[in-house]
């Protein structure tokens, strides 16, 4: 299967020239032109310009492109977190210029869209955690993201191609198989993996475990959404699915969530787990996204406090509510440039 480390590694992100952006960011970092902040044990401390983070668990450097000087202005706009290697540390770079404006008179960055600003930073830090090797932590944080994933994929395809309930159930099973495969870096699927995933998929879809295993047993590694679409065509066997490919699959799911650059972000989230977790978290916890199709779908699985537990666990992983949301984002808490 495959682990997609960044949004740029996904099918939807392959067209980006992220290496060019990384080169520009590195030049701006060397010049001290980006606002630097350190995250140690989930708590933010100012790291200066090109500084390092003190020893501790979960240590990251985050650089915000605020447009405060010519070095920052020389970086082309980018929508997704970019990782740059500096002084034996990985720096997570986030472009926040669309969420506010540099106030030259006050020498600070004034945030105008706090919801999107915080979401972008949390997504970047979650991606850093993902790349730090804590894959199982994100896999086991909650069943709710997997439930929403299976429902979104199966219902979207079934509605677009007029499939019956049994065919939709088969696709829900395959969506679960693909989802859990996104946590598996090996290029093969072992029998133990299938047995483990069959139990998980049965629980989240409420489909009999024997039926689940019958569907996934013949499947090999599905390393991309293209592989997934091909497998669905072959397994379901309905001629209506002959035209199912990544392009029209993206078309039917991309409009189900709101947010900045939402269609592209949604497509990336189908392969990039940190992005997907943040999409589901926003659908559950933010009033800005409550009217989206995905938000209504997420609410269906928010039973017995499952949604609140997921949001709370994700917040704790990122350092608790005071780590990001507690910042007075209308002042330059990330340091002046």
Secondary structure in CASP SS format (residue, H / E / C, confidence):
PFRMAT SS
TARGET T0000
AUTHOR 0000-0000-0000
METHOD secondary structure of the structure
MODEL  1
X C 1.00
X C 1.00
X C 1.00
X C 1.00
X C 1.00
X C 1.00
X H 1.00
X H 1.00
X H 1.00
X C 1.00
X H 1.00
X H 1.00
X H 1.00
X C 1.00
X C 1.00
X C 1.00
X C 1.00
X H 1.00
X H 1.00
X H 1.00
X H 1.00
X H 1.00
X H 1.00
X H 1.00
X H 1.00
X H 1.00
X H 1.00
X H 1.00
X H 1.00
X H 1.00
X C 1.00
X C 1.00
X C 1.00
X C 1.00
X E 1.00
X E 1.00
X E 1.00
X E 1.00
X E 1.00
X E 1.00
X C 1.00
X C 1.00
X E 1.00
X E 1.00
X E 1.00
X E 1.00
X C 1.00
X C 1.00
X C 1.00
X C 1.00
X C 1.00
X C 1.00
X C 1.00
X C 1.00
X C 1.00
X C 1.00
X C 1.00
X C 1.00
X C 1.00
X E 1.00
X E 1.00
X E 1.00
X E 1.00
X E 1.00
X E 1.00
X C 1.00
X C 1.00
X C 1.00
X C 1.00
X H 1.00
X H 1.00
X H 1.00
X H 1.00
X C 1.00
X C 1.00
X C 1.00
X C 1.00
X C 1.00
X C 1.00
X C 1.00
X C 1.00
X E 1.00
X E 1.00
X E 1.00
X E 1.00
X E 1.00
X C 1.00
X C 1.00
X E 1.00
X E 1.00
X E 1.00
X E 1.00
X E 1.00
X E 1.00
X E 1.00
X C 1.00
X H 1.00
X H 1.00
X H 1.00
X E 1.00
X E 1.00
X E 1.00
X E 1.00
X C 1.00
X C 1.00
X C 1.00
X C 1.00
X E 1.00
X E 1.00
X E 1.00
X E 1.00
X C 1.00
X C 1.00
X H 1.00
X H 1.00
X H 1.00
X H 1.00
X H 1.00
X H 1.00
X H 1.00
X H 1.00
X H 1.00
X H 1.00
X H 1.00
X H 1.00
X H 1.00
X H 1.00
X H 1.00
X H 1.00
X H 1.00
X H 1.00
X C 1.00
X C 1.00
X C 1.00
X H 1.00
X H 1.00
X H 1.00
X H 1.00
X H 1.00
X C 1.00
X C 1.00
X C 1.00
X C 1.00
X H 1.00
X H 1.00
X H 1.00
X H 1.00
X H 1.00
X H 1.00
X H 1.00
X H 1.00
X H 1.00
X H 1.00
X H 1.00
X H 1.00
X H 1.00
X H 1.00
X H 1.00
X H 1.00
X H 1.00
X H 1.00
X C 1.00
X C 1.00
X C 1.00
X H 1.00
X H 1.00
X H 1.00
X H 1.00
X H 1.00
X H 1.00
X H 1.00
X H 1.00
X H 1.00
X H 1.00
X H 1.00
X H 1.00
X H 1.00
X H 1.00
X H 1.00
X H 1.00
X H 1.00
X C 1.00
X C 1.00
X C 1.00
X C 1.00
X C 1.00
X C 1.00
X C 1.00
X C 1.00
X C 1.00
X H 1.00
X H 1.00
X H 1.00
X H 1.00
X H 1.00
X H 1.00
X H 1.00
X H 1.00
X H 1.00
X H 1.00
X H 1.00
X H 1.00
X H 1.00
X H 1.00
X H 1.00
X C 1.00
X C 1.00
X C 1.00
X H 1.00
X H 1.00
X H 1.00
X H 1.00
X H 1.00
X H 1.00
X H 1.00
X H 1.00
X C 1.00
X C 1.00
X C 1.00
X C 1.00
X C 1.00
X C 1.00
X C 1.00
X C 1.00
X H 1.00
X H 1.00
X H 1.00
X H 1.00
X H 1.00
X H 1.00
X H 1.00
X H 1.00
X H 1.00
X H 1.00
X H 1.00
X H 1.00
X C 1.00
X C 1.00
X H 1.00
X H 1.00
X H 1.00
X H 1.00
X H 1.00
X C 1.00
X C 1.00
X H 1.00
X H 1.00
X H 1.00
X H 1.00
X H 1.00
X H 1.00
X H 1.00
X H 1.00
X C 1.00
X C 1.00
X C 1.00
X C 1.00
X C 1.00
X C 1.00
X C 1.00
X C 1.00
X H 1.00
X H 1.00
X H 1.00
X H 1.00
X H 1.00
X H 1.00
X H 1.00
X H 1.00
X C 1.00
X C 1.00
X C 1.00
X H 1.00
X H 1.00
X H 1.00
X H 1.00
X H 1.00
X H 1.00
X H 1.00
X H 1.00
X H 1.00
X H 1.00
X H 1.00
X H 1.00
X H 1.00
X C 1.00
X H 1.00
X H 1.00
X H 1.00
X C 1.00
X C 1.00
X C 1.00
X H 1.00
X H 1.00
X H 1.00
X H 1.00
X H 1.00
X H 1.00
X H 1.00
X H 1.00
X C 1.00
X C 1.00
X C 1.00
X C 1.00
X C 1.00
X H 1.00
X H 1.00
X H 1.00
X H 1.00
X H 1.00
X H 1.00
X H 1.00
X H 1.00
X H 1.00
X H 1.00
X H 1.00
X H 1.00
X C 1.00
X C 1.00
X C 1.00
X C 1.00
X C 1.00
X C 1.00
X C 1.00
X C 1.00
X C 1.00
X C 1.00
X C 1.00
X C 1.00
X C 1.00
X C 1.00
X C 1.00
X C 1.00
X C 1.00
X C 1.00
X C 1.00
X C 1.00
END
